[in-house]
């Protein structure tokens, strides 16, 4: 079992990163092999909507997303974590998610090259916002959950927390436990109940 962590924050060792580390610790403790990718350390361009990947299953943009695509295909579950920026995901996370289009054909079915490898993958999400109401991250939850509903991926659930100052989330035992539990669920690829 492989669990891939995707950090969508432009800030390393911040609140989103702390919770992602907790989730990956949970997955590792449950027996999974884990890996983390920080999108801010990668070069990822936005999708060009050139549709060339519809035929080949390979994006024409020569950047780090090609290697990330391989890591996604190898993983059994993927946990995404990022802050809420203007009631949405960061630019880094959006560019990454948009580039998932290379996994699809022109009819928005899994590309034949990937259908068996994408089937039954689990997707989890962690959002952190400065608003005391953690539901400010709901638009991000909607994006990822809708992606699961559309594609048949397993929705493993979301952890939504509030924190502002860098590292503040480390004092939130409830959020850390929820992230850890998400990681354990990811290792078993058990959908949220």
C-alpha positions in Angstrom: 0.0 0.0 0.0 1.4 3.4 -1.0 0.0 6.7 0.3 1.1 9.9 -1.5 0.8 13.2 0.3 0.4 16.3 -1.9 1.2 19.6 -0.1 -0.5 22.5 -1.9 0.8 25.3 0.4 3.5 27.7 -0.8 4.7 27.7 2.8 6.8 24.7 4.0 6.4 23.7 7.7 3.2 25.6 8.0 -0.2 24.5 9.2 -1.1 22.5 6.1 2.3 20.8 6.2 2.0 19.9 9.9 -1.4 18.2 9.4 -0.2 16.4 6.2 2.8 15.1 8.2 0.3 13.8 10.9 -1.8 12.1 8.2 1.3 10.5 6.6 2.4 9.3 10.1 -1.0 7.7 10.5 -0.7 6.0 7.2 2.8 4.8 8.0 1.8 3.5 11.4 -1.0 1.5 9.6 1.7 -0.1 7.4 1.7 2.0 4.3 4.7 3.3 2.4 4.4 7.1 2.3 5.8 9.9 0.2 5.2 13.6 0.2 5.4 16.1 -2.6 5.5 19.8 -2.0 4.1 21.5 -5.0 5.8 24.8 -4.2 9.1 23.0 -4.9 8.0 21.8 -8.4 7.5 23.6 -11.7 3.9 23.0 -12.7 2.3 25.1 -15.5 -1.4 25.5 -16.0 -3.3 23.3 -18.4 -3.3 24.6 -22.0 -6.5 22.8 -23.0 -4.7 21.6 -26.1 -6.5 18.2 -25.9 -3.4 16.4 -27.1 -3.4 14.2 -24.0 -6.9 12.9 -25.0 -5.2 10.6 -27.5 -1.8 9.9 -25.9 -2.5 10.1 -22.2 0.6 12.2 -21.9 0.7 15.9 -21.3 2.7 18.0 -23.9 4.0 20.4 -21.2 7.5 19.5 -20.2 7.6 20.2 -16.5 7.5 18.3 -13.1 3.9 17.2 -13.5 4.9 14.3 -15.6 6.8 12.8 -12.7 3.9 13.6 -10.4 1.6 11.8 -12.7 3.7 8.7 -12.3 3.6 9.0 -8.5 -0.2 9.3 -8.6 -0.4 6.2 -10.7 1.8 4.2 -8.3 -0.2 5.3 -5.2 -3.2 3.5 -3.7 -4.3 6.7 -1.9 -3.5 10.4 -2.2 -4.0 12.9 0.7 -4.0 16.5 -0.4 -3.4 19.3 2.0 -3.5 23.1 1.6 -4.6 26.4 3.0 -7.7 28.3 1.9 -6.8 31.3 -0.3 -9.7 33.6 -1.1 -12.2 30.7 -0.3 -10.5 28.4 -2.7 -7.4 26.3 -3.2 -3.9 27.8 -3.8 -2.7 28.4 -7.3 -0.2 25.6 -6.9 -2.9 23.1 -6.0 -5.2 24.3 -8.8 -2.5 24.0 -11.5 -1.8 20.4 -10.2 -5.5 19.4 -10.2 -6.2 20.9 -13.6 -3.3 18.8 -15.0 -5.2 15.6 -14.0 -6.9 16.0 -17.4 -4.1 13.9 -18.9 -5.6 10.9 -17.2 -8.8 11.2 -19.3 -9.8 10.7 -22.9 -11.9 13.1 -25.0 -15.1 11.8 -23.4 -13.9 12.3 -19.9 -13.5 8.6 -19.1 -10.3 7.3 -17.7 -7.8 7.1 -20.5 -7.4 3.4 -21.5 -3.7 3.6 -20.5 -4.7 4.4 -16.9 -8.1 3.1 -16.2 -7.0 0.0 -14.3 -4.4 2.0 -12.3 -6.7 4.8 -11.3 -9.6 2.5 -10.4 -10.2 2.2 -6.6 -7.8 4.9 -5.6 -8.6 6.8 -2.4 -8.6 10.6 -2.1 -8.4 12.5 1.1 -8.2 16.2 1.8 -7.0 18.6 4.5 -7.8 22.3 4.5 -6.6 25.0 6.9 -8.0 28.5 6.9 -7.5 31.6 8.9 -11.3 32.0 9.4 -12.5 30.7 12.8 -15.2 28.9 10.8 -13.3 26.0 9.1 -16.1 25.5 6.6 -14.5 28.4 4.7 -12.6 25.5 3.0 -15.9 23.9 1.7 -15.2 25.0 -1.9 -12.0 23.0 -1.9 -13.8 20.0 -0.4 -16.4 20.4 -3.2 -13.7 20.3 -5.9 -12.0 17.1 -4.6 -15.2 15.3 -3.6 -16.8 16.1 -6.9 -13.7 14.8 -8.7 -14.2 11.5 -6.7 -17.9 11.4 -7.5 -17.3 12.0 -11.2 -14.5 9.4 -11.6 -15.5 6.7 -9.1 -12.5 7.3 -6.9 -12.9 6.6 -3.2 -13.6 9.7 -1.1 -11.7 9.1 2.2 -13.0 12.3 3.8 -11.8 15.8 4.7 -10.2 17.3 7.7 -11.0 21.0 8.0 -9.3 23.2 10.6 -8.6 26.8 11.4 -5.2 28.4 12.1 -3.4 31.6 11.1 0.1 31.9 12.4 2.7 29.5 11.0 2.7 26.4 13.2 -0.3 27.4 15.2 -2.1 24.1 14.3 0.4 22.1 16.3 -1.5 23.1 19.4 -4.8 21.8 18.0 -4.9 18.2 19.2 -8.3 17.5 17.6 -7.2 18.5 14.1 -3.9 16.5 14.5 -5.9 13.4 15.6 -8.3 13.8 12.7 -5.4 14.1 10.2 -3.8 11.0 11.8 -7.0 9.1 11.5 -7.4 10.2 7.8 -3.9 8.8 7.2 -4.9 5.5 8.8 -8.0 5.3 6.7 -5.9 6.1 3.6 -3.6 3.2 4.3 -6.6 0.9 4.3 -8.3 2.9 1.5 -11.5 2.9 3.5 -14.1 5.4 2.2 -15.5 7.8 4.8 -18.6 6.6 6.5 
